[in-house]
Amino acid sequence: MESAGQEAAPASYPRVATDFKTELESFRPETLAKADTQEKNVLPTAADVKCEKAQRSVIEGIEGFDASRLKHAETKEKNPLPDQEAIQAEKGVQRFIEGIESFDTSRLKHAETLEKNPLPTAEIIAEEKRA
């Protein structure tokens, strides 16, 4: 390592490839195409400024709020209980559900099902197709 006051010898510089070196030496800045620089600095609209001012005024109002101007308020807890009719209606619904859940199906009588609207037989279908 070199000390702070000494410069490195040219022999210790990194070597550049010869083809790259010749390209750099033959480069002509006149061959570059002329390009116009366009600055794109989008300024906020009047609506943006107005919105930002409104937000800033709200924040300043919150920060500068004087809590000593508040009045003391008593909190009243209200726990409205259901009236007697609502309680009786709910009990009736619960009894109805319990009756359904505890129903004994063994007390049911067996019933035969009679078809009152029988499906047509294959013969009847064939006869209708002929007609």
C-alpha positions as CSV (number, residue, x, y, z in Angstrom):
1,M,0.0,0.0,0.0
2,E,1.1,3.5,-0.7
3,S,1.2,6.0,2.1
4,A,-1.0,9.2,2.0
5,G,1.6,11.5,0.4
6,Q,2.9,9.1,-2.3
7,E,1.5,8.6,-5.7
8,A,1.2,5.2,-7.4
9,A,3.7,4.4,-10.2
10,P,2.2,4.4,-13.7
11,A,3.2,0.8,-14.0
12,S,0.7,-0.2,-11.2
13,Y,-2.3,1.4,-13.0
14,P,-4.8,-1.1,-14.4
15,R,-4.3,-2.0,-18.1
16,V,-6.9,-1.1,-20.7
17,A,-7.5,-3.5,-23.6
18,T,-5.9,-2.2,-26.8
19,D,-9.1,-2.3,-28.9
20,F,-11.0,-0.3,-26.3
21,K,-8.1,2.1,-26.1
22,T,-8.1,2.7,-29.8
23,E,-11.9,3.3,-29.8
24,L,-11.4,5.9,-27.0
25,E,-8.6,7.7,-28.9
26,S,-10.6,7.8,-32.2
27,F,-13.8,9.1,-30.6
28,R,-15.1,12.3,-32.0
29,P,-17.7,14.3,-30.0
30,E,-18.9,16.0,-33.3
31,T,-20.5,12.6,-34.4
32,L,-23.0,12.7,-31.5
33,A,-26.6,13.7,-32.4
34,K,-27.8,16.9,-31.0
35,A,-30.6,16.5,-28.3
36,D,-32.7,19.1,-26.6
37,T,-33.0,18.7,-22.9
38,Q,-36.6,18.8,-21.7
39,E,-37.2,19.5,-18.0
40,K,-40.3,17.8,-16.8
41,N,-41.2,19.4,-13.5
42,V,-44.9,18.8,-12.8
43,L,-46.3,21.6,-10.7
44,P,-49.3,20.9,-8.4
45,T,-52.7,22.2,-9.6
46,A,-54.8,24.7,-7.8
47,A,-57.0,21.9,-6.5
48,D,-53.9,20.1,-5.1
49,V,-52.7,23.2,-3.3
50,K,-56.2,23.9,-1.9
51,C,-56.5,20.3,-0.6
52,E,-53.1,20.5,1.0
53,K,-54.0,23.8,2.7
54,A,-57.2,22.2,4.1
55,Q,-55.3,19.2,5.5
56,R,-52.7,21.5,7.0
57,S,-55.3,23.7,8.7
58,V,-57.0,20.6,10.2
59,I,-53.7,19.3,11.6
60,E,-52.9,22.8,13.0
61,G,-56.4,22.9,14.6
62,I,-55.8,19.6,16.3
63,E,-52.3,20.5,17.4
64,G,-53.4,23.9,18.8
65,F,-56.6,22.6,20.5
66,D,-57.1,23.9,24.0
67,A,-58.5,21.0,26.2
68,S,-59.3,23.4,29.0
69,R,-62.3,24.7,27.0
70,L,-64.0,21.3,27.2
71,K,-67.0,20.8,29.6
72,H,-67.4,17.9,31.9
73,A,-70.1,15.5,30.9
74,E,-71.7,12.7,32.9
75,T,-72.0,9.4,31.1
76,K,-75.2,7.5,31.6
77,E,-75.2,3.8,30.9
78,K,-78.4,2.5,29.5
79,N,-79.0,-1.2,29.4
80,P,-82.6,-1.6,28.2
81,L,-83.9,-4.9,29.2
82,P,-86.6,-6.6,27.0
83,D,-90.2,-6.2,28.1
84,Q,-92.4,-9.0,29.3
85,E,-93.9,-9.7,25.9
86,A,-90.5,-10.1,24.3
87,I,-89.5,-12.6,27.0
88,Q,-92.6,-14.6,26.6
89,A,-92.2,-14.7,22.8
90,E,-88.7,-15.9,23.1
91,K,-89.7,-18.6,25.6
92,G,-92.4,-19.8,23.2
93,V,-89.9,-20.1,20.4
94,Q,-87.5,-22.0,22.6
95,R,-90.3,-24.4,23.7
96,F,-91.2,-24.9,20.0
97,I,-87.6,-25.8,19.1
98,E,-87.3,-28.1,22.1
99,G,-90.5,-29.9,21.0
100,I,-89.1,-30.5,17.6
101,E,-85.7,-31.7,18.9
102,S,-87.3,-34.1,21.4
103,F,-90.0,-35.5,19.2
104,D,-90.4,-39.3,19.5
105,T,-90.7,-40.7,15.9
106,S,-91.6,-44.2,17.3
107,R,-95.1,-42.9,18.2
108,L,-95.9,-42.3,14.5
109,K,-98.3,-44.6,12.7
110,H,-97.3,-46.3,9.5
111,A,-99.1,-44.9,6.5
112,E,-99.5,-46.3,3.0
113,T,-98.8,-43.8,0.1
114,L,-101.3,-43.9,-2.7
115,E,-100.4,-42.4,-6.0
116,K,-103.2,-40.2,-7.2
117,N,-101.3,-39.1,-10.3
118,P,-99.6,-42.3,-11.6
119,L,-97.0,-42.0,-14.4
120,P,-98.1,-43.3,-17.8
121,T,-97.0,-46.8,-18.8
122,A,-94.9,-47.5,-21.9
123,E,-98.0,-48.7,-23.8
124,I,-99.8,-45.4,-23.1
125,I,-96.8,-43.4,-24.2
126,A,-96.5,-45.4,-27.4
127,E,-100.2,-44.9,-28.1
128,E,-99.9,-41.2,-27.7
129,K,-97.0,-41.1,-30.1
130,R,-99.1,-42.8,-32.8
131,A,-101.9,-40.3,-32.4
